[in-house]
Amino acid sequence: MKLLSLAAACAAVVTLSAAPAFAADPVAAKLQQPLAQKTKFIAGGAVFNCEGDTCLAQAAMSNTLSSDTCKLVVSKVGPLVSFTGARPMNDERLSACNSTAVAHAAGPQLAKQ
């Protein structure tokens, strides 16, 4: 019985410690258009360093690969081709994320008219 309890405790520890391992993976945002200059900003609890057509967050948090973070990245650097970390963001979520850039770009144009 003690062995069974020990096995269950070990399984719980392994399961709980696996979640931070996913957060350790860097998050990369591939841009549709390259940036003219290096850019740095914070989104989703991580620092994104952008150069050319790539933004990279080395010390990503568990929420860095979220839709909200993607939208914030898009608002800073424009539409994305991909948003990946421990797993890639699917096309549907990426499209919804990029719609933020379209709405953001349309806003200033309407104000100028």
N, C-alpha and C positions, 0 to 999 in steps of 0.2 A: 504494500500500500504506500509506504514511504517512497519507493522507487517511482511509482506512478505519479505521486504528487510532485516529486522532483522533476520528472519528465514534463509535466504540465507547466511547471514554473519556468523551465528552460525554454519551452515552446513560446510562452508568453513574452519572455525577454527577447527572443529572436524576432518575434513578430513586431514588437514595439520598437526595436532598434533598427528595423528595416526601413521605416518611414524616413528618418533623417538621411539615410543613404541616398534616397531618391533626390532629396533636396541638395545634396552635394554636387550633383551633376550641373555643369554650366548650362545656361539658357542662351540660345542663339536666335537672333532675329535677322533673317535675310531680307534686305530691302529691295523694293521694286526699282528704285532709282538710287544710285550712289550719292553719298553726301559730298559736298564741296570741301568740307573741313571736318576735322575730328570733333566729336561731340560726346559729352559725358552727362548723364543724368541718373537720378534714382527713380526706380519704379518697382513695385512689388517687393520692397524691402531689400533690393539689390542695386548695386551700381552698374549701370550699363555703359560700356566704353564702345563707341561707334567710330568706325573708320571705313571709308569706301562704301560697300554695300552690305556690311555686317555690323551688328551690335552684339556684344557679348557680355554676359553677366557671369563672372567666375564664381562668386560666392553667393549662389542663388539660395533663396529661402523656399519653404514649402509652397508659398503662395505666388512665387515669381512666375510660374507657368500657368497663371490663371487668365481668364478672359478679360478681367478688369486690368491686369497688368499689360496684356496685349494691346488693349485700347489706349492705355496711357503711352505705350511705346509708339503706337501709330500716330498719336497726337503730337509727339515730339519729332518723329523722323519720316512720317508718311507711310503709305501702304507697304505691306510685307508680302513676300513670296512664301515664307515659312516662319514658324515660331516653334522652336524645338528645345527640349531639355531631356529629361529621362524618357520622354516619349514625345512624338510630334503632335502638334495641335491638328485636329482633323480639318478638312476643307470647309465644312459648314461653319465651324467656330471661327476659323481664320477669315472667312468671308464676312461674317458678322463683325468681327474685329475691324476689318478694313473698311467697313461701311462708316465707321467713325471718322476715318480720314476724308471720305467723300463729304460727309456732313460738315466736317470742320473746314474743308476747303470751300464749300458752298457758302458758308456763313459770311466771311469777309467780302465775297463777291456781291452778295445781296446788299450788304451795307454800303458798298461803293455806288450802287445804282441809284 
